[in-house]
Amino acid sequence: MITHLTGKLIDKKPPVLTIDVNGIGYEVHAPMSTFYQLPDIDNTITLLTHFVVREDAHLLFGFSQEQERKLFRALIKVNGVGPKLALTILSGMETDQFVQCIQAQNANSLTNIPGIGKKTAERLMIEMRDALSNWEMNINPESALQTDLLNPNQVMYDAISALTALGYKPQEAKNAISKVHQPNHSNEQLIRLALQQMVRKS
């Protein structure tokens, strides 16, 4: 069981990042909430991990906080919710925001996340209500985000690609990024703003 990784961040293209640990490169799938906390390339990072073994692949998922991993593990226990959808949920909402939706039985906010229809939202609210009843809210100051020194067009392209990988339709992702784009935004900032906008819409 791999519980955490500490190594040099050598690549980050949401939702996948690569960590070099003593000469071995680990491909790690992570939610956008973790990407928002990442330093620049070539810096050392530590991520909490969850290892998934499937017949066709061995997948490693990484998280910057224990609350993220805890919620991820709770989500994949729900019938019909796999690791990919769990990552999409964590990318579309902060952990506490998701817990509040479950506790308040707010299906409308959940169905704004790609991959979650009415039936899945209802299943989440039923199956996770008791599991999250004693959830401790994790209040942290919002960390500053680094601005990528990249071509603005490349930043937009990377942000659109990340949203598409999370399950959004290409045109929907392009429209959302275009609405929030500013010349000085990094791709992580664009993704965050676009996700906030799409999740909040009715």
C-alpha positions as CSV (number, residue, x, y, z in Angstrom):
1,M,0.0,0.0,0.0
2,I,1.4,3.4,-1.0
3,T,0.3,6.0,1.5
4,H,2.3,9.0,0.4
5,L,5.0,10.2,-2.1
6,T,7.7,12.7,-1.6
7,G,9.7,13.8,-4.6
8,K,10.4,16.4,-7.3
9,L,7.4,17.6,-9.3
10,I,8.5,17.2,-12.9
11,D,5.2,17.7,-14.8
12,K,1.7,18.9,-14.1
13,K,-1.0,18.7,-16.8
14,P,-4.4,18.4,-15.0
15,P,-5.6,16.0,-14.0
16,V,-2.2,14.1,-14.1
17,L,1.1,15.1,-12.5
18,T,4.4,13.3,-12.4
19,I,6.7,13.0,-9.4
20,D,10.3,11.8,-9.5
21,V,11.1,9.8,-6.4
22,N,14.7,8.7,-6.4
23,G,14.8,8.4,-10.1
24,I,11.5,6.7,-10.5
25,G,8.7,8.7,-12.1
26,Y,5.2,8.2,-10.6
27,E,2.2,9.2,-12.7
28,V,-0.4,10.5,-10.2
29,H,-4.0,11.5,-10.9
30,A,-5.2,14.4,-8.7
31,P,-8.2,16.6,-8.3
32,M,-8.0,20.3,-9.2
33,S,-8.1,21.1,-5.4
34,T,-4.7,19.5,-5.2
35,F,-3.4,21.2,-8.3
36,Y,-4.2,24.6,-6.8
37,Q,-1.7,23.8,-4.1
38,L,1.2,22.7,-6.2
39,P,4.4,24.6,-6.4
40,D,6.3,25.3,-9.6
41,I,8.0,22.5,-11.6
42,D,11.2,21.1,-10.0
43,N,10.1,21.8,-6.4
44,T,9.8,19.0,-3.9
45,I,6.3,18.0,-2.9
46,T,4.5,15.4,-0.7
47,L,1.2,14.0,-1.6
48,L,-1.1,11.6,0.2
49,T,-2.0,8.7,-2.1
50,H,-4.6,6.1,-2.8
51,F,-3.7,3.1,-5.0
52,V,-6.3,1.5,-7.2
53,V,-5.7,-1.9,-8.8
54,R,-7.9,-2.8,-11.8
55,E,-7.7,-5.6,-14.3
56,D,-6.5,-3.2,-17.0
57,A,-4.5,-0.7,-15.0
58,H,-2.8,0.2,-11.7
59,L,-3.7,3.8,-10.9
60,L,-2.3,6.1,-8.2
61,F,-4.3,9.1,-6.9
62,G,-2.8,11.9,-5.0
63,F,-4.1,14.5,-2.6
64,S,-2.7,17.6,-0.9
65,Q,-4.9,17.1,2.2
66,E,-6.2,14.2,4.2
67,Q,-9.7,15.6,3.9
68,E,-9.5,15.2,0.1
69,R,-8.3,11.6,0.4
70,K,-10.9,10.8,3.0
71,L,-13.7,12.0,0.8
72,F,-12.3,10.3,-2.3
73,R,-12.3,7.0,-0.4
74,A,-15.9,7.6,0.8
75,L,-17.0,8.4,-2.7
76,I,-15.6,5.4,-4.5
77,K,-17.6,3.2,-2.0
78,V,-20.8,4.5,-3.4
79,N,-22.4,2.3,-6.0
80,G,-21.8,3.7,-9.5
81,V,-19.1,6.2,-8.4
82,G,-15.6,5.2,-9.7
83,P,-12.3,7.0,-9.2
84,K,-12.7,9.2,-12.3
85,L,-16.1,10.6,-11.1
86,A,-14.8,11.0,-7.6
87,L,-11.9,13.1,-8.9
88,T,-14.4,15.2,-11.0
89,I,-16.5,15.8,-7.8
90,L,-13.4,16.9,-5.8
91,S,-12.4,19.2,-8.7
92,G,-15.9,20.7,-9.0
93,M,-16.4,21.4,-5.3
94,E,-14.4,22.0,-2.2
95,T,-14.6,19.1,0.2
96,D,-16.6,21.1,2.8
97,Q,-18.9,22.4,0.0
98,F,-19.7,18.8,-1.1
99,V,-20.4,17.7,2.5
100,Q,-22.7,20.7,3.0
101,C,-24.6,19.7,-0.2
102,I,-25.1,16.2,1.2
103,Q,-26.1,17.3,4.6
104,A,-28.6,19.8,3.1
105,Q,-29.8,17.3,0.5
106,N,-29.0,19.8,-2.2
107,A,-29.3,17.7,-5.4
108,N,-29.3,20.7,-7.8
109,S,-25.7,21.7,-7.0
110,L,-24.5,18.1,-7.4
111,T,-26.1,17.6,-10.8
112,N,-24.1,20.6,-12.2
113,I,-21.0,18.4,-12.0
114,P,-20.5,16.3,-15.2
115,G,-21.3,12.7,-14.8
116,I,-23.8,13.3,-12.0
117,G,-27.4,12.9,-13.0
118,K,-30.4,13.1,-10.8
119,K,-30.2,9.4,-9.9
120,T,-26.6,9.5,-9.0
121,A,-27.1,12.7,-6.9
122,E,-29.9,11.0,-5.0
123,R,-27.7,7.9,-4.4
124,L,-24.9,10.1,-3.1
125,M,-27.2,11.9,-0.7
126,I,-28.7,8.6,0.6
127,E,-25.5,6.6,0.9
128,M,-23.2,9.3,2.1
129,R,-25.5,11.1,4.6
130,D,-24.6,9.0,7.5
131,A,-20.9,8.6,6.6
132,L,-20.5,12.4,6.5
133,S,-22.7,13.2,9.5
134,N,-19.6,13.8,11.7
135,W,-17.5,15.5,9.1
136,E,-15.1,18.1,10.5
137,M,-14.9,21.2,8.4
138,N,-11.4,22.0,7.2
139,I,-11.0,25.8,7.1
140,N,-7.7,26.9,5.6
141,P,-6.7,30.3,4.3
142,E,-6.7,30.3,0.5
143,S,-3.2,30.0,-0.8
144,A,-1.8,32.2,-3.4
145,L,-1.6,30.8,-6.9
146,Q,1.5,31.0,-9.0
147,T,1.1,32.5,-12.5
148,D,2.5,30.3,-15.3
149,L,5.0,32.0,-17.5
150,L,3.4,30.6,-20.6
151,N,1.9,31.8,-23.8
152,P,-1.7,32.9,-23.0
153,N,-3.1,30.7,-25.8
154,Q,-1.2,27.7,-24.4
155,V,-2.6,28.4,-20.9
156,M,-6.1,28.5,-22.3
157,Y,-5.5,25.3,-24.3
158,D,-4.2,23.4,-21.2
159,A,-7.2,24.7,-19.1
160,I,-9.7,23.5,-21.7
161,S,-7.9,20.1,-22.0
162,A,-8.1,19.7,-18.3
163,L,-11.8,20.4,-18.1
164,T,-12.4,18.0,-21.0
165,A,-10.5,15.3,-19.1
166,L,-12.7,15.9,-16.1
167,G,-15.8,15.1,-18.2
168,Y,-17.0,18.4,-19.6
169,K,-17.9,18.7,-23.3
170,P,-15.2,20.4,-25.3
171,Q,-17.4,23.3,-26.4
172,E,-18.7,23.8,-22.8
173,A,-15.2,23.8,-21.5
174,K,-14.1,26.3,-24.2
175,N,-17.0,28.7,-23.4
176,A,-16.4,28.5,-19.7
177,I,-12.6,29.3,-20.0
178,S,-13.3,32.1,-22.5
179,K,-15.7,33.8,-20.0
180,V,-13.2,33.9,-17.1
181,H,-9.9,34.3,-19.1
182,Q,-7.6,37.1,-18.1
183,P,-4.0,37.6,-19.6
184,N,-2.3,37.1,-16.2
185,H,-4.2,34.0,-15.2
186,S,-2.4,30.6,-14.9
187,N,-4.2,27.5,-16.2
188,E,-5.0,26.4,-12.6
189,Q,-6.6,29.8,-12.0
190,L,-8.6,29.5,-15.2
191,I,-9.8,26.0,-14.3
192,R,-10.8,27.0,-10.8
193,L,-12.8,30.0,-12.0
194,A,-14.5,28.1,-14.7
195,L,-15.4,25.2,-12.4
196,Q,-16.8,27.6,-9.9
197,Q,-18.9,29.2,-12.6
198,M,-20.2,26.0,-14.0
199,V,-21.1,24.4,-10.6
200,R,-22.9,27.5,-9.5
201,K,-25.1,27.9,-12.6
202,S,-28.7,26.7,-12.3
